[in-house]
Amino acid sequence: MIILVTGFEPFGAHAVNPSEGLAKAVDGRQVGACAVRSLVLPVHHASADALMAGALEELEPGAVIHLGLAAGRARIAVERVAINVMDYEIPDTRGFQPRGEACIAGGPEAYFSTLPVDAIVEALRGAGIPAYVSSTAGTYVCNRTLYATLHALARSGRPTRAGLIHLPLLPAMVAAGGADQPSMDFPLMLRAVEVALDTVAGAA
């Protein structure tokens, strides 16, 4: 089975995005009987959709773990739900800034993650990593990408599991910005992704 891990390119005021580095760091790994492949997505819904459609068709993964950045979060946030709303506080990298628009017109109001959310959080906490189940993935591109992935899988009938994990800022990002924000270092985030992969592979 293939587990597809995606990250996002930098966006907004952020010169780096830890989700990109984490996705690249686990690419090509073997976790139990599962092979890990990674993909870095643009912070633009239509371009991300096209890349995801191609990856789902080519790789036929058994699971998809989207990784995203969420400034202000102090812990690893394993998302429970994606809602059918785009309400961007800042434009994406193409200058697109919807306000209160549907992710997909006519789609369900929400999709629940099909990853073992509670088991991932339990495993993270057991490994000494601060983590929680989040019931709000926001209304920016991360939420939009999770919603679109779950919608595409529902329409195709594929049994692929999919979900999203939000990450805090890196310490260097907080230092550069000068704001009073929580952070987490890259090695601990990488360990969190490894624990999530182990949990998903074990549930396959």
N, C-alpha and C positions, 0 to 999 in steps of 0.2 A: 504494500500500500504506500502511496505517496502522500505526504503531508505538505501542503503548500503554505509557506509562511510569507506574508507580504508586509512591507514597510512603506513609508511615504518619503518623498523628497522633502527638503526644507521648504518652508513657506512663511509668509508674513515677515515678521521681524527676526525669525530664527535662521541663523546661518547654517545650522546643522539640525538634523532630526535623528534622534537616537533609534527610532524604529527602522530607519534605513540601514544603519550599521548593524543592528541586531539581526535583521533579515539576512544580510550578507554573511554574517558570522556563522549562521547555522546552515547555510546552503551546502548541500552535498553530504551532510551528515547522515549516519545511519542510527536510528533510534529503535531498538528492538528489531522487529521485522519491517519497519517503515523507513522509507527513504525521504529525506527532507529536501525540498526544492524551494528556492526563494524568488521573489519578484518585488521590484521596487516600483511603486505606483506614483504617478503625478498627482498633485493636489488639484485635480480638475476632474469632475465626475465623468464626463463623456470619454475622456482619454483613459481614465482608470477602468471604465466599463469595457472598453475595447480590449485592453490588455488582459483583464480578468476573463473575458469571454474566450479569448485565444488560449489562455492557460488552462481553463476548465476543459476545453475541447481537446487540447494536446496532451495534457498530463493525466486527466481523469482522476484527480486526487480523491482520496478517501476522506480527507479533512482539509479545511482551510482555516488558518489562524491569521487574522489580520492584526497587525500591530499599529498603534497610533500614538501620537503625542498629545497629552492633555496637561497643559500648564495649570498649576494650582493644585494638582493632585499630589498627595504625599505618599500614596501607596500604589501598588500595582492594582489596577481596576479591571476585573474581568466582567465584561458587559453582559447583561442578561437580555437586552431587548434593543431593537432598532425601530425607530418610528418613521412614519412616512411624511417627514417634514424637513425641508431645507430652509434654514433661517440663519444665514451667515453673518456673524458680527464683523468679519473682515472679508474682502474679496479673496477668491482663490487665485492661483498663479496665472490664470488667464483673465483676471479682472471680473469674473462672474460673481455676483453677490445677490442671490435670491433672498427674498424676505417672505417667509410664510408659504412657500411653494411646496407642492408635493414632490417627493423623491421620484415617484413613478405615478403618473396620473391614473386613477382607477385602481391602484393597488390597495392591498389591505392596510389598515391603520398602523399595523405593527407586525413585526416578525420576532419570535424569540430565538435566541442563539440555540443552535443544536449541538454545541460542544458540551461536555460535562462540566458546566460552570462551577457548581458547588464542589465537585471533586478537585478541580484545578485549584480553587482557593484553599481548600483544606490541605492539599499537598504543598502549596506555597507557604502557608503558615507553619506547616510541619517542618519545612526546611529553614524556618527562621526568617522568611521574607515577608515584609508587611504587604498584605493583600486584602481585598474585599470584593464582594459581589456588588456591582454597580447597576442600578436600574435606569441610568440615563447616560446614553452615549453621546449626548449633545445633539446639535442640529447642524453640524459642519460636515466636512467631507468624510470623516471617519464613519459617522452614522450613515451617511448616504451610501458609502461603499458597502458597509455591512448589509444594509437594507437591499441594495441592488444584487448583491451576491446571493442572499437568501431568496430573493424573488426569482432570480434566474434558476436557482436549483429547484425551487418549488415548481416552476413551469416546466422544467426539463424532466422532472421525476427522478433525477439523480439522487442516490442515497448519501451523497457527500454531506458531512457535518461542517458547519461553519460558525465562526464567532469572532469576537474582537477583544483585544486586550489593550487597555490604555496605559501609557507609561508617564512617569513624572519627567520633569526637566532634568538635564544633566547639571552637576554642580558648576561646570564651566559656563553653561548658559545663564545660570542665575548670577554668577559673578560678572559676566559681560553685561547683563542687563541692569544690574544694580538694584533690582527689586527684591522685596522680602517675600521670597517664594520657596516652597519646599523643593527638594531635589533628591536624586538617587544616582549613585555612580554606575558606570557602564557594566563593570563585572557583576554587580548584584542584579541588574536588569537581565544580563545574559543568563545568569543562573536561573532567573525566573522563567525565561523563555524555555530553557532546557527542562525545567520541572514541568511546565505546561506541555511540552512535547512528549515527555515520558508518560504523563497522565493520559493524553489523547491516544498515544500509541497503545497504552495498556488497555484502553477501553475499546479499541478497534475489534 
